[in-house]
């Protein structure tokens, strides 16, 4: 094994400002760490999401160090020279991260907590699983803090139940989940929590109303006043989280199985409507509109209907709105309707959005996420096309140019 060195641990001075250190591992890989040292006994290991780090986490890391918690941020994308993206998480070497945690233990830390967001939660859970297999008697990893964790395996077809990764269902460590309202995971909080509890994890869920997804990593100039408030409170939120998790007795779980190296595979769709593979009979959809009218999908029999799930904070959703409006205008003389289902936002937020963009389509309010769960929507925007018999014929996950000729032709064939 090549000699492992971490220069900053030889220094007695505190480094609240952060220091970049390279760790050479037994695999011959070198991992770059951004270190904020307080000489405390508790360590937070930041792992990247699929989008990497940026510098948005730095103020929180500095505050944590000032509060007596050391922070290591592992810049894995740069270290492995891997481009950011959905599949990047699957390309990191889990054994290297396990070794970093082992190194931390030899340096006198008593506990370590893994912090990450998005698909980084997959990386954290798998790392903890492999560490526990290697050191079955160790309680050094004391828990996770996840921002909007993405734990779904692959991309479920619209109308199908999502399958969660195996490591999510095998975790026995306490987990503190932070879910901003303006994120795709907010209305899935109970589902995510129940999945993680299957392996024995105690799960604490912290819901943030009116907060944007990714606020913890974004630059302050891109944040709202509400985002800024919660970001300034993150240090206290984290410290309270570890106090809560420290009250949990971690159950012993036998780690006698192996996980696939890649637990997920993204499905790529061509920009065309996808024939629906599920039960063509649509779930119930009875919601109030923004104009206080009750809309029932059963009242639209004899017409072709496009149902669009969206939110104003969802950039792809907003991007496709003009083409939805143009599609409706092109087919306005036909037996055709578009119903848009807003996910979780209140009337005030929606009306403020409508003052900025032309959106002359019915807006249904799925305030509590009932329709999202019934229609098994896991990503936004998501779209369903019903034929004149009221059966689901097509589905599409993501944004489209809805008035493109090939898409219009598919609607015309139904009409």
C-alpha positions in Angstrom: 0.0 0.0 0.0 1.4 3.4 -0.9 1.9 5.8 1.9 -1.2 7.9 2.7 -0.7 11.5 3.7 -2.9 14.3 4.7 -0.8 17.4 5.2 -3.4 19.5 6.9 -3.6 17.1 9.9 -0.1 18.0 10.8 -1.0 21.6 11.4 -2.4 22.8 14.7 -3.9 26.0 13.4 -7.6 26.2 12.5 -8.5 26.5 8.9 -12.0 27.9 8.8 -11.3 29.5 5.4 -10.8 26.1 3.8 -7.7 24.3 2.4 -7.4 22.1 -0.6 -5.6 18.8 0.1 -4.9 15.8 -2.0 -5.1 12.3 -0.6 -3.2 9.5 -2.3 -5.0 6.2 -1.8 -4.0 2.5 -2.0 -5.8 2.3 -5.4 -3.2 4.9 -6.7 -6.1 7.3 -7.2 -5.7 10.8 -5.7 -8.8 12.5 -4.2 -9.0 16.2 -3.8 -10.6 17.4 -0.5 -11.7 20.9 0.5 -11.0 20.9 4.2 -12.4 23.1 7.0 -10.8 22.1 10.2 -11.7 23.0 13.8 -9.9 20.2 15.6 -13.2 18.8 16.7 -14.2 15.1 17.1 -17.1 15.2 14.6 -16.5 15.1 10.9 -18.9 16.0 8.1 -18.0 14.4 4.8 -19.6 16.2 1.9 -20.2 14.0 -1.2 -21.2 15.6 -4.5 -24.5 15.3 -6.2 -24.5 14.3 -9.9 -24.1 18.1 -10.6 -20.8 18.3 -8.6 -20.2 21.0 -5.9 -19.7 24.6 -7.1 -18.9 27.0 -4.2 -22.4 27.4 -2.7 -21.7 25.1 0.2 -18.6 27.0 1.4 -20.3 29.5 3.8 -22.0 26.6 5.6 -18.8 24.6 5.8 -17.0 27.7 7.3 -19.8 28.1 9.9 -19.6 24.4 10.8 -15.9 24.6 11.4 -16.4 27.7 13.5 -19.0 25.7 15.5 -16.6 22.9 16.2 -17.4 20.4 13.4 -14.7 19.6 10.9 -15.7 19.4 7.2 -14.2 17.5 4.3 -15.7 18.0 0.8 -14.6 15.4 -1.7 -14.4 16.8 -5.2 -14.9 13.5 -6.9 -15.7 14.8 -10.4 -12.5 16.7 -10.6 -10.5 13.9 -8.9 -11.6 11.2 -11.4 -11.9 13.7 -14.3 -15.5 12.7 -14.8 -18.0 15.1 -16.4 -21.0 16.1 -14.3 -24.3 14.4 -15.2 -26.9 11.9 -14.1 -24.7 8.8 -14.6 -21.5 10.4 -13.1 -22.3 9.1 -9.6 -22.0 5.5 -10.8 -18.5 6.0 -12.1 -16.9 6.8 -8.7 -14.8 4.1 -6.9 -16.8 3.2 -3.7 -13.7 1.5 -2.2 -11.8 4.8 -2.4 -14.5 6.6 -0.4 -14.6 3.8 2.1 -10.8 4.3 2.5 -11.2 8.0 3.0 -13.6 7.3 5.8 -11.2 4.8 7.3 -8.4 7.4 7.2 -10.7 9.9 9.0 -11.2 7.3 11.8 -7.4 6.9 12.3 -7.1 10.7 12.7 -9.1 10.8 16.0 -12.6 11.6 14.9 -15.2 9.8 16.9 -18.1 10.1 14.4 -18.6 10.9 10.8 -21.8 12.0 9.0 -22.2 11.9 5.2 -23.9 15.0 3.6 -25.1 15.1 0.0 -28.0 15.8 -2.3 -29.8 14.4 -5.3 -28.2 11.3 -6.7 -25.3 11.7 -4.3 -27.6 9.9 -1.7 -27.1 6.7 -3.8 -23.3 7.2 -3.4 -23.6 7.8 0.3 -25.8 4.8 1.0 -23.7 2.5 -1.0 -20.5 3.7 0.6 -22.0 3.2 4.1 -23.2 -0.3 3.1 -19.7 -1.3 1.9 -18.0 0.3 5.0 -20.3 -1.7 7.3 -19.5 -4.9 5.3 -15.8 -4.2 5.7 -16.0 -3.1 9.4 -19.1 -4.9 10.8 -18.4 -3.9 14.4 -17.8 -0.2 13.7 -20.4 2.5 14.4 -18.1 5.2 13.0 -20.5 6.3 10.3 -23.2 7.7 12.5 -25.8 8.9 9.9 -26.6 10.7 6.8 -28.0 14.2 5.9 -29.7 14.2 2.5 -31.1 17.2 0.6 -33.8 16.0 -1.8 -32.4 12.5 -2.2 -32.9 10.7 -5.6 -33.1 7.0 -4.8 -35.1 5.7 -7.7 -33.5 3.0 -9.9 -33.6 4.0 -13.5 -36.4 6.0 -15.0 -39.8 4.4 -14.4 -42.3 4.5 -17.2 -45.1 6.9 -16.6 -47.9 5.2 -14.8 -45.6 2.6 -13.2 -44.5 2.4 -9.6 -40.8 3.5 -9.2 -38.3 0.9 -8.0 -35.9 2.1 -5.4 -32.2 1.1 -5.3 -31.3 -1.8 -3.1 -29.0 0.2 -0.8 -31.9 2.5 0.1 -33.9 -0.5 1.4 -30.9 -1.9 3.3 -29.8 1.1 5.2 -29.8 0.8 9.0 -28.3 4.2 9.8 -30.3 7.3 11.0 -31.1 9.7 8.1 -32.1 13.3 8.2 -33.8 14.4 5.0 -34.2 18.1 4.0 -36.9 18.6 1.4 -37.5 22.0 -0.1 -41.1 22.5 -1.4 -40.0 23.6 -4.9 -38.4 20.2 -5.7 -39.5 17.0 -7.2 -39.1 15.0 -4.0 -41.2 17.2 -1.7 -44.5 15.4 -2.3 -42.7 12.0 -2.2 -41.4 12.5 1.4 -43.5 9.7 2.9 -42.6 7.3 0.1 -38.9 8.0 0.5 -39.0 7.8 4.2 -40.9 4.4 4.2 -38.3 3.0 1.7 -35.4 3.9 3.9 -37.0 2.5 7.0 -37.2 -1.0 5.5 -33.6 -1.7 6.5 -34.0 -0.3 10.0 -33.1 3.4 9.5 -34.7 6.0 11.7 -35.7 8.8 9.3 -36.2 12.4 10.2 -37.9 14.6 7.6 -37.5 18.4 7.5 -39.9 20.1 5.1 -39.0 23.6 3.9 -42.0 25.6 2.7 -41.4 28.0 -0.1 -37.8 27.0 -0.6 -36.1 26.3 -3.9 -34.5 22.9 -4.7 -30.7 23.0 -4.5 -30.6 26.1 -2.4 -27.9 24.6 -0.2 -25.4 24.5 -3.0 -26.4 27.5 -5.1 -24.7 31.0 -5.0 -26.5 33.5 -2.8 -27.1 35.8 -5.8 -29.5 33.2 -7.3 -31.6 32.6 -4.1 -34.8 34.1 -3.0 -35.2 35.8 0.4 -36.8 32.6 1.8 -33.9 30.5 0.4 -31.4 32.8 1.9 -33.0 32.6 5.3 -32.9 28.8 5.3 -29.4 28.7 3.9 -28.2 31.0 6.8 -29.8 28.5 9.2 -28.3 25.4 7.7 -25.5 25.2 10.3 -28.1 25.1 13.1 -30.2 22.6 11.1 -27.2 20.3 10.6 -26.2 20.5 14.3 -29.7 19.8 15.4 -29.8 16.9 12.9 -26.8 15.2 14.4 -28.2 15.7 17.9 -31.4 13.9 16.8 -29.5 11.1 15.1 -27.3 10.7 18.1 -30.3 9.6 20.1 -30.9 6.6 17.8 -29.6 3.1 18.7 -28.4 1.8 15.3 -29.7 -1.7 14.8 -27.3 -4.4 13.7 -27.9 -5.6 10.2 -26.2 -8.5 8.5 -24.5 -7.3 5.3 -24.2 -10.6 3.6 -25.3 -9.6 0.2 -23.6 -7.8 -2.7 -24.9 -4.8 -4.5 -24.6 -4.4 -8.3 -21.9 -1.9 -9.1 -24.4 0.2 -11.0 -27.8 0.1 -9.4 -29.5 2.4 -11.9 -29.7 2.9 -15.7 -31.2 6.0 -17.2 -33.7 5.5 -20.1 -33.4 7.9 -23.0 -36.5 8.8 -25.0 -36.7 10.1 -28.5 -38.6 13.4 -28.8 -41.9 11.8 -29.7 -44.9 10.6 -27.8 -44.4 7.2 -26.2 -47.2 4.6 -26.4 -48.4 4.1 -22.8 -47.4 0.7 -21.3 -49.6 0.8 -18.2 -53.3 0.3 -17.5 -55.0 2.5 -20.1 -57.9 3.3 -17.7 -56.8 6.6 -16.1 -56.7 7.2 -12.3 -59.3 9.5 -10.8 -58.6 13.2 -11.5 -60.9 15.6 -9.7 -59.3 18.8 -8.8 -60.2 22.5 -8.2 -58.9 24.9 -10.8 -57.2 28.2 -10.1 -60.5 29.8 -11.0 -62.3 27.7 -8.3 -64.0 25.3 -10.7 -64.1 21.6 -10.1 -62.5 19.7 -13.0 -63.3 16.0 -13.5 -61.4 14.1 -16.2 -64.5 12.0 -16.8 -66.3 15.0 -18.2 -63.9 15.1 -21.2 -65.0 11.8 -22.8 -65.3 12.3 -26.6 -62.4 14.7 -26.6 -58.6 14.2 -26.9 -57.0 15.5 -23.7 -53.3 16.3 -22.9 -52.7 16.3 -19.2 -49.5 18.2 -18.3 -48.0 18.0 -14.7 -45.8 21.1 -14.1 -44.6 23.7 -11.5 -43.4 27.2 -11.9 -40.0 26.5 -10.3 -39.3 23.7 -12.8 -37.3 25.2 -15.7 -38.1 22.5 -18.3 -41.8 23.0 -17.4 -41.6 26.7 -18.0 -39.6 26.2 -21.2 -42.3 24.1 -22.8 -45.3 26.3 -21.9 -45.2 28.5 -25.0 -45.3 25.4 -27.2 -48.2 24.0 -25.2 -50.1 27.2 -25.8 -49.2 27.1 -29.6 -50.4 23.5 -29.8 -53.7 24.4 -28.3 -54.1 27.3 -30.7 -53.3 25.0 -33.7 -56.0 22.5 -32.6 -58.5 24.9 -31.1 -61.2 24.0 -33.7 -60.9 20.3 -32.9 -62.2 18.2 -30.0 -59.0 18.8 -28.1 -58.2 20.1 -24.6 -55.1 20.7 -22.5 -55.3 20.4 -18.7 -52.3 21.5 -16.7 -51.9 20.2 -13.2 -49.8 22.4 -11.0 -47.9 20.5 -8.3 -47.9 21.8 -4.8 -47.9 25.5 -5.3 -50.5 28.0 -3.9 -52.6 30.4 -5.9 -50.5 33.4 -5.0 -47.3 31.8 -6.4 -49.1 30.7 -9.5 -50.7 34.1 -10.1 -47.3 35.8 -9.7 -45.9 33.5 -12.3 -48.9 34.1 -14.7 -48.1 37.8 -14.6 -44.8 37.1 -16.3 -45.8 34.6 -19.0 -48.7 33.9 -21.3 -50.4 30.8 -20.1 -54.1 30.7 -21.3 -54.7 27.1 -20.3 -56.7 25.5 -17.5 -54.7 25.1 -14.3 -55.7 22.4 -11.8 -54.3 22.6 -8.3 -52.7 19.4 -6.9 -51.8 21.1 -3.6 -51.3 18.0 -1.6 -49.8 15.8 -4.3 -52.8 13.4 -4.5 -52.8 13.4 -8.3 -49.0 13.0 -8.5 -49.3 9.9 -6.4 -52.3 8.5 -8.2 -50.8 9.0 -11.6 -47.4 7.8 -10.5 -45.6 10.9 -11.5 -41.9 11.0 -10.4 -40.4 13.7 -12.7 -41.6 17.1 -14.0 -42.9 17.8 -16.5 -44.8 14.6 -17.1 -47.5 14.3 -19.7 -50.4 11.9 -20.6 -52.5 11.9 -23.7 -56.1 10.5 -23.4 -58.0 9.5 -26.5 -61.7 10.2 -27.1 -62.7 7.0 -25.2 -60.9 8.4 -22.2 -58.1 5.9 -22.3 -54.4 6.8 -21.9 -52.7 6.3 -25.3 -49.4 8.1 -24.9 -47.1 9.4 -22.2 -44.0 11.5 -22.2 -41.5 12.4 -19.4 -39.8 15.8 -19.9 -40.3 18.9 -22.0 -41.2 18.9 -25.7 -41.8 21.3 -28.5 -45.4 20.4 -28.5 -46.3 22.3 -31.7 -43.6 20.5 -33.8 -45.2 18.9 -36.9 -44.5 15.3 -35.9 -46.2 15.8 -32.5 -49.2 17.7 -34.0 -49.6 14.8 -36.5 -49.9 12.3 -33.6 -52.7 14.4 -32.0 -54.4 14.7 -35.4 -54.4 10.9 -35.8 -56.3 10.6 -32.5 -58.8 13.3 -33.5 
